[in-house]
Protein backbone atom coordinates (compact mmCIF):
# COMPACT_ATOMS: atom_id res chain seq x y z
CA UNK A 1 0.00 0.00 0.00
CA UNK A 2 1.28 3.45 -0.91
CA UNK A 3 1.79 5.90 1.92
CA UNK A 4 -1.45 7.59 2.95
CA UNK A 5 -1.56 11.38 2.96
CA UNK A 6 -2.71 13.27 6.06
CA UNK A 7 -6.38 13.50 5.03
CA UNK A 8 -6.54 9.85 3.93
CA UNK A 9 -5.10 8.71 7.26
CA UNK A 10 -7.44 11.02 9.18
CA UNK A 11 -10.49 9.63 7.41
CA UNK A 12 -9.31 6.03 7.72
CA UNK A 13 -8.95 6.56 11.47
CA UNK A 14 -12.59 7.75 11.62
CA UNK A 15 -14.01 4.65 9.94
CA UNK A 16 -15.31 1.94 12.28
CA UNK A 17 -14.34 -1.67 11.78
CA UNK A 18 -17.39 -3.76 10.92
CA UNK A 19 -20.91 -3.04 9.73
CA UNK A 20 -22.54 -2.78 13.17
CA UNK A 21 -22.03 0.98 13.50
CA UNK A 22 -21.27 2.52 10.12
CA UNK A 23 -20.30 6.19 10.25
CA UNK A 24 -22.59 8.45 8.18
CA UNK A 25 -21.16 10.88 5.63
CA UNK A 26 -22.47 13.88 7.61
CA UNK A 27 -20.60 12.68 10.69
CA UNK A 28 -17.39 12.12 8.72
CA UNK A 29 -17.72 15.65 7.32
CA UNK A 30 -18.24 17.12 10.78
CA UNK A 31 -15.39 15.18 12.41
CA UNK A 32 -12.89 15.72 9.59
CA UNK A 33 -13.68 19.34 8.76
CA UNK A 34 -13.79 18.39 5.09
CA UNK A 35 -16.61 18.89 2.60
CA UNK A 36 -18.77 15.91 1.67
CA UNK A 37 -17.37 15.83 -1.87
CA UNK A 38 -13.83 15.69 -0.42
CA UNK A 39 -14.78 12.88 1.97
CA UNK A 40 -16.29 10.84 -0.88
CA UNK A 41 -13.17 11.47 -2.97
CA UNK A 42 -10.89 10.31 -0.18
CA UNK A 43 -13.00 7.19 0.38
CA UNK A 44 -12.69 6.49 -3.35
CA UNK A 45 -8.89 6.88 -3.16
CA UNK A 46 -8.65 4.68 -0.08
CA UNK A 47 -10.52 1.92 -1.92
CA UNK A 48 -9.07 2.24 -5.42
CA UNK A 49 -5.50 3.43 -4.80
CA UNK A 50 -4.81 1.95 -1.37
CA UNK A 51 -7.01 -1.18 -1.56
CA UNK A 52 -8.72 -0.51 1.78
CA UNK A 53 -11.91 -2.62 1.93
CA UNK A 54 -14.47 0.07 2.74
CA UNK A 55 -18.16 -0.74 2.54
CA UNK A 56 -21.19 1.50 2.55
CA UNK A 57 -24.44 0.59 4.26
CA UNK A 58 -27.42 2.33 2.66
CA UNK A 59 -30.15 1.32 5.13
CA UNK A 60 -30.37 2.63 8.68
CA UNK A 61 -27.97 2.74 10.29
CA UNK A 62 -26.32 4.04 7.14
CA UNK A 63 -22.70 5.01 6.61
CA UNK A 64 -19.21 3.80 5.82
CA UNK A 65 -17.23 1.06 7.55
CA UNK A 66 -14.15 -1.10 7.11
CA UNK A 67 -15.13 -4.57 5.89
CA UNK A 68 -13.93 -7.23 8.31
CA UNK A 69 -15.36 -10.52 6.97
CA UNK A 70 -16.86 -12.20 3.90
CA UNK A 71 -20.46 -11.57 4.97
CA UNK A 72 -19.78 -7.83 5.16
CA UNK A 73 -17.96 -8.01 1.82
CA UNK A 74 -21.03 -9.58 0.18
CA UNK A 75 -23.32 -6.99 1.78
CA UNK A 76 -21.10 -4.20 0.41
CA UNK A 77 -20.91 -5.75 -3.07
CA UNK A 78 -24.65 -6.42 -3.53
CA UNK A 79 -25.77 -2.81 -4.17
CA UNK A 80 -22.69 -2.14 -6.33
CA UNK A 81 -23.31 -5.10 -8.62
CA UNK A 82 -27.00 -4.18 -8.84
CA UNK A 83 -26.10 -0.62 -9.82
CA UNK A 84 -23.64 -1.88 -12.45
CA UNK A 85 -26.34 -4.08 -13.97
CA UNK A 86 -28.86 -1.23 -14.09
CA UNK A 87 -26.35 1.22 -15.59
CA UNK A 88 -25.26 -1.32 -18.18
CA UNK A 89 -28.89 -1.89 -19.18
CA UNK A 90 -29.47 1.87 -19.51
CA UNK A 91 -26.31 2.30 -21.60
CA UNK A 92 -27.35 -0.53 -23.92
CA UNK A 93 -30.83 0.92 -24.43
CA UNK A 94 -29.48 4.41 -25.11
CA UNK A 95 -26.89 3.00 -27.47
CA UNK A 96 -29.51 1.09 -29.48
CA UNK A 97 -32.32 3.67 -29.34
CA UNK A 98 -33.58 5.04 -32.61
CA UNK A 99 -33.01 8.76 -32.88
CA UNK A 100 -35.38 11.27 -34.39
CA UNK A 101 -34.21 12.65 -37.70
CA UNK A 102 -32.54 15.99 -37.49
CA UNK A 103 -34.43 18.46 -39.62
CNS distance restraints for C-alpha pairs under 8 A (distance, minus, plus):
assign (resid   1 and name CA) (resid  50 and name CA) 5.37 0.50 0.50
assign (resid   1 and name CA) (resid  51 and name CA) 7.27 0.50 0.50
assign (resid   2 and name CA) (resid  49 and name CA) 7.82 0.50 0.50
assign (resid   2 and name CA) (resid  50 and name CA) 6.29 0.50 0.50
assign (resid   4 and name CA) (resid   8 and name CA) 5.65 0.50 0.50
assign (resid   4 and name CA) (resid   9 and name CA) 5.76 0.50 0.50
assign (resid   4 and name CA) (resid  50 and name CA) 7.86 0.50 0.50
assign (resid   5 and name CA) (resid   9 and name CA) 6.18 0.50 0.50
assign (resid   6 and name CA) (resid  10 and name CA) 6.10 0.50 0.50
assign (resid   7 and name CA) (resid  11 and name CA) 6.13 0.50 0.50
assign (resid   7 and name CA) (resid  42 and name CA) 7.59 0.50 0.50
assign (resid   8 and name CA) (resid  12 and name CA) 6.05 0.50 0.50
assign (resid   8 and name CA) (resid  42 and name CA) 6.01 0.50 0.50
assign (resid   8 and name CA) (resid  43 and name CA) 7.84 0.50 0.50
assign (resid   8 and name CA) (resid  46 and name CA) 6.88 0.50 0.50
assign (resid   9 and name CA) (resid  13 and name CA) 6.10 0.50 0.50
assign (resid  10 and name CA) (resid  14 and name CA) 6.56 0.50 0.50
assign (resid  10 and name CA) (resid  32 and name CA) 7.20 0.50 0.50
assign (resid  11 and name CA) (resid  15 and name CA) 6.61 0.50 0.50
assign (resid  11 and name CA) (resid  28 and name CA) 7.46 0.50 0.50
assign (resid  11 and name CA) (resid  32 and name CA) 6.90 0.50 0.50
assign (resid  11 and name CA) (resid  39 and name CA) 7.65 0.50 0.50
assign (resid  11 and name CA) (resid  42 and name CA) 7.63 0.50 0.50
assign (resid  11 and name CA) (resid  43 and name CA) 7.85 0.50 0.50
assign (resid  12 and name CA) (resid  46 and name CA) 7.95 0.50 0.50
assign (resid  14 and name CA) (resid  23 and name CA) 7.99 0.50 0.50
assign (resid  14 and name CA) (resid  28 and name CA) 7.11 0.50 0.50
assign (resid  14 and name CA) (resid  31 and name CA) 7.98 0.50 0.50
assign (resid  15 and name CA) (resid  22 and name CA) 7.57 0.50 0.50
assign (resid  15 and name CA) (resid  23 and name CA) 6.49 0.50 0.50
assign (resid  15 and name CA) (resid  64 and name CA) 6.69 0.50 0.50
assign (resid  15 and name CA) (resid  65 and name CA) 5.38 0.50 0.50
assign (resid  15 and name CA) (resid  66 and name CA) 6.41 0.50 0.50
assign (resid  16 and name CA) (resid  21 and name CA) 6.90 0.50 0.50
assign (resid  16 and name CA) (resid  22 and name CA) 6.36 0.50 0.50
assign (resid  16 and name CA) (resid  23 and name CA) 6.87 0.50 0.50
assign (resid  16 and name CA) (resid  64 and name CA) 7.76 0.50 0.50
assign (resid  16 and name CA) (resid  65 and name CA) 5.18 0.50 0.50
assign (resid  16 and name CA) (resid  66 and name CA) 6.11 0.50 0.50
assign (resid  17 and name CA) (resid  65 and name CA) 5.81 0.50 0.50
assign (resid  17 and name CA) (resid  66 and name CA) 4.71 0.50 0.50
assign (resid  17 and name CA) (resid  67 and name CA) 6.61 0.50 0.50
assign (resid  17 and name CA) (resid  68 and name CA) 6.57 0.50 0.50
assign (resid  18 and name CA) (resid  22 and name CA) 7.42 0.50 0.50
assign (resid  18 and name CA) (resid  65 and name CA) 5.88 0.50 0.50
assign (resid  18 and name CA) (resid  66 and name CA) 5.66 0.50 0.50
assign (resid  18 and name CA) (resid  67 and name CA) 5.57 0.50 0.50
assign (resid  18 and name CA) (resid  68 and name CA) 5.56 0.50 0.50
assign (resid  18 and name CA) (resid  72 and name CA) 7.45 0.50 0.50
assign (resid  19 and name CA) (resid  57 and name CA) 7.45 0.50 0.50
assign (resid  19 and name CA) (resid  65 and name CA) 5.93 0.50 0.50
assign (resid  19 and name CA) (resid  66 and name CA) 7.50 0.50 0.50
assign (resid  19 and name CA) (resid  67 and name CA) 7.10 0.50 0.50
assign (resid  19 and name CA) (resid  72 and name CA) 6.72 0.50 0.50
assign (resid  21 and name CA) (resid  61 and name CA) 6.97 0.50 0.50
assign (resid  21 and name CA) (resid  65 and name CA) 7.65 0.50 0.50
assign (resid  22 and name CA) (resid  56 and name CA) 7.64 0.50 0.50
assign (resid  22 and name CA) (resid  57 and name CA) 6.94 0.50 0.50
assign (resid  22 and name CA) (resid  61 and name CA) 6.71 0.50 0.50
assign (resid  22 and name CA) (resid  62 and name CA) 6.06 0.50 0.50
assign (resid  22 and name CA) (resid  63 and name CA) 4.54 0.50 0.50
assign (resid  22 and name CA) (resid  64 and name CA) 4.93 0.50 0.50
assign (resid  22 and name CA) (resid  65 and name CA) 5.01 0.50 0.50
assign (resid  23 and name CA) (resid  27 and name CA) 6.51 0.50 0.50
assign (resid  23 and name CA) (resid  28 and name CA) 6.78 0.50 0.50
assign (resid  23 and name CA) (resid  62 and name CA) 7.10 0.50 0.50
assign (resid  23 and name CA) (resid  63 and name CA) 4.51 0.50 0.50
assign (resid  23 and name CA) (resid  64 and name CA) 5.15 0.50 0.50
assign (resid  23 and name CA) (resid  65 and name CA) 6.57 0.50 0.50
assign (resid  24 and name CA) (resid  28 and name CA) 6.39 0.50 0.50
assign (resid  24 and name CA) (resid  62 and name CA) 5.86 0.50 0.50
assign (resid  24 and name CA) (resid  63 and name CA) 3.78 0.50 0.50
assign (resid  24 and name CA) (resid  64 and name CA) 6.22 0.50 0.50
assign (resid  25 and name CA) (resid  29 and name CA) 6.12 0.50 0.50
assign (resid  25 and name CA) (resid  36 and name CA) 6.83 0.50 0.50
assign (resid  25 and name CA) (resid  39 and name CA) 7.62 0.50 0.50
assign (resid  25 and name CA) (resid  63 and name CA) 6.14 0.50 0.50
assign (resid  25 and name CA) (resid  64 and name CA) 7.35 0.50 0.50
assign (resid  26 and name CA) (resid  30 and name CA) 6.20 0.50 0.50
assign (resid  26 and name CA) (resid  36 and name CA) 7.28 0.50 0.50
assign (resid  27 and name CA) (resid  31 and name CA) 6.03 0.50 0.50
assign (resid  28 and name CA) (resid  32 and name CA) 5.83 0.50 0.50
assign (resid  28 and name CA) (resid  39 and name CA) 7.27 0.50 0.50
assign (resid  29 and name CA) (resid  33 and name CA) 5.66 0.50 0.50
assign (resid  29 and name CA) (resid  34 and name CA) 5.28 0.50 0.50
assign (resid  29 and name CA) (resid  35 and name CA) 5.83 0.50 0.50
assign (resid  29 and name CA) (resid  36 and name CA) 5.75 0.50 0.50
assign (resid  29 and name CA) (resid  39 and name CA) 6.70 0.50 0.50
assign (resid  30 and name CA) (resid  34 and name CA) 7.34 0.50 0.50
assign (resid  34 and name CA) (resid  38 and name CA) 6.13 0.50 0.50
assign (resid  34 and name CA) (resid  39 and name CA) 6.41 0.50 0.50
assign (resid  35 and name CA) (resid  39 and name CA) 6.31 0.50 0.50
assign (resid  36 and name CA) (resid  40 and name CA) 6.20 0.50 0.50
assign (resid  37 and name CA) (resid  41 and name CA) 6.15 0.50 0.50
assign (resid  38 and name CA) (resid  42 and name CA) 6.13 0.50 0.50
assign (resid  39 and name CA) (resid  43 and name CA) 6.17 0.50 0.50
assign (resid  40 and name CA) (resid  44 and name CA) 6.17 0.50 0.50
assign (resid  41 and name CA) (resid  45 and name CA) 6.28 0.50 0.50
assign (resid  42 and name CA) (resid  46 and name CA) 6.06 0.50 0.50
assign (resid  43 and name CA) (resid  47 and name CA) 6.26 0.50 0.50
assign (resid  43 and name CA) (resid  54 and name CA) 7.65 0.50 0.50
assign (resid  44 and name CA) (resid  48 and name CA) 5.95 0.50 0.50
assign (resid  44 and name CA) (resid  49 and name CA) 7.94 0.50 0.50
assign (resid  45 and name CA) (resid  49 and name CA) 5.10 0.50 0.50
assign (resid  45 and name CA) (resid  50 and name CA) 6.65 0.50 0.50
assign (resid  46 and name CA) (resid  50 and name CA) 4.89 0.50 0.50
assign (resid  46 and name CA) (resid  51 and name CA) 6.26 0.50 0.50
assign (resid  46 and name CA) (resid  52 and name CA) 5.51 0.50 0.50
assign (resid  46 and name CA) (resid  54 and name CA) 7.94 0.50 0.50
assign (resid  47 and name CA) (resid  51 and name CA) 4.70 0.50 0.50
assign (resid  47 and name CA) (resid  52 and name CA) 4.78 0.50 0.50
assign (resid  47 and name CA) (resid  53 and name CA) 6.12 0.50 0.50
assign (resid  47 and name CA) (resid  54 and name CA) 6.38 0.50 0.50
assign (resid  48 and name CA) (resid  52 and name CA) 7.72 0.50 0.50
assign (resid  52 and name CA) (resid  66 and name CA) 7.63 0.50 0.50
assign (resid  53 and name CA) (resid  66 and name CA) 5.84 0.50 0.50
assign (resid  53 and name CA) (resid  67 and name CA) 5.46 0.50 0.50
assign (resid  54 and name CA) (resid  64 and name CA) 6.77 0.50 0.50
assign (resid  54 and name CA) (resid  65 and name CA) 5.63 0.50 0.50
assign (resid  54 and name CA) (resid  66 and name CA) 4.53 0.50 0.50
assign (resid  54 and name CA) (resid  67 and name CA) 5.64 0.50 0.50
assign (resid  55 and name CA) (resid  64 and name CA) 5.70 0.50 0.50
assign (resid  55 and name CA) (resid  65 and name CA) 5.40 0.50 0.50
assign (resid  55 and name CA) (resid  66 and name CA) 6.08 0.50 0.50
assign (resid  55 and name CA) (resid  67 and name CA) 5.91 0.50 0.50
assign (resid  55 and name CA) (resid  72 and name CA) 7.73 0.50 0.50
assign (resid  55 and name CA) (resid  73 and name CA) 7.31 0.50 0.50
assign (resid  55 and name CA) (resid  76 and name CA) 5.02 0.50 0.50
assign (resid  56 and name CA) (resid  62 and name CA) 7.33 0.50 0.50
assign (resid  56 and name CA) (resid  63 and name CA) 5.58 0.50 0.50
assign (resid  56 and name CA) (resid  64 and name CA) 4.46 0.50 0.50
assign (resid  56 and name CA) (resid  65 and name CA) 6.39 0.50 0.50
assign (resid  56 and name CA) (resid  76 and name CA) 6.09 0.50 0.50
assign (resid  57 and name CA) (resid  61 and name CA) 7.31 0.50 0.50
assign (resid  57 and name CA) (resid  62 and name CA) 4.87 0.50 0.50
assign (resid  57 and name CA) (resid  63 and name CA) 5.30 0.50 0.50
assign (resid  57 and name CA) (resid  64 and name CA) 6.33 0.50 0.50
assign (resid  57 and name CA) (resid  65 and name CA) 7.94 0.50 0.50
assign (resid  57 and name CA) (resid  76 and name CA) 6.99 0.50 0.50
assign (resid  58 and name CA) (resid  62 and name CA) 4.92 0.50 0.50
assign (resid  58 and name CA) (resid  63 and name CA) 6.72 0.50 0.50
assign (resid  67 and name CA) (resid  72 and name CA) 5.72 0.50 0.50
assign (resid  67 and name CA) (resid  73 and name CA) 6.03 0.50 0.50
assign (resid  68 and name CA) (resid  72 and name CA) 6.67 0.50 0.50
assign (resid  68 and name CA) (resid  73 and name CA) 7.68 0.50 0.50
assign (resid  69 and name CA) (resid  73 and name CA) 6.29 0.50 0.50
assign (resid  70 and name CA) (resid  74 and name CA) 6.17 0.50 0.50
assign (resid  71 and name CA) (resid  75 and name CA) 6.27 0.50 0.50
assign (resid  72 and name CA) (resid  76 and name CA) 6.12 0.50 0.50
assign (resid  73 and name CA) (resid  77 and name CA) 6.15 0.50 0.50
assign (resid  74 and name CA) (resid  78 and name CA) 6.08 0.50 0.50
assign (resid  75 and name CA) (resid  79 and name CA) 7.68 0.50 0.50
assign (resid  76 and name CA) (resid  80 and name CA) 7.22 0.50 0.50
assign (resid  77 and name CA) (resid  81 and name CA) 6.09 0.50 0.50
assign (resid  78 and name CA) (resid  82 and name CA) 6.23 0.50 0.50
assign (resid  79 and name CA) (resid  83 and name CA) 6.07 0.50 0.50
assign (resid  80 and name CA) (resid  84 and name CA) 6.20 0.50 0.50
assign (resid  81 and name CA) (resid  85 and name CA) 6.22 0.50 0.50
assign (resid  82 and name CA) (resid  86 and name CA) 6.30 0.50 0.50
assign (resid  83 and name CA) (resid  87 and name CA) 6.06 0.50 0.50
assign (resid  84 and name CA) (resid  88 and name CA) 5.99 0.50 0.50
assign (resid  85 and name CA) (resid  89 and name CA) 6.20 0.50 0.50
assign (resid  86 and name CA) (resid  90 and name CA) 6.28 0.50 0.50
assign (resid  87 and name CA) (resid  91 and name CA) 6.11 0.50 0.50
assign (resid  88 and name CA) (resid  92 and name CA) 6.16 0.50 0.50
assign (resid  89 and name CA) (resid  93 and name CA) 6.26 0.50 0.50
assign (resid  90 and name CA) (resid  94 and name CA) 6.14 0.50 0.50
assign (resid  91 and name CA) (resid  95 and name CA) 5.94 0.50 0.50
assign (resid  92 and name CA) (resid  96 and name CA) 6.18 0.50 0.50
assign (resid  93 and name CA) (resid  97 and name CA) 5.82 0.50 0.50
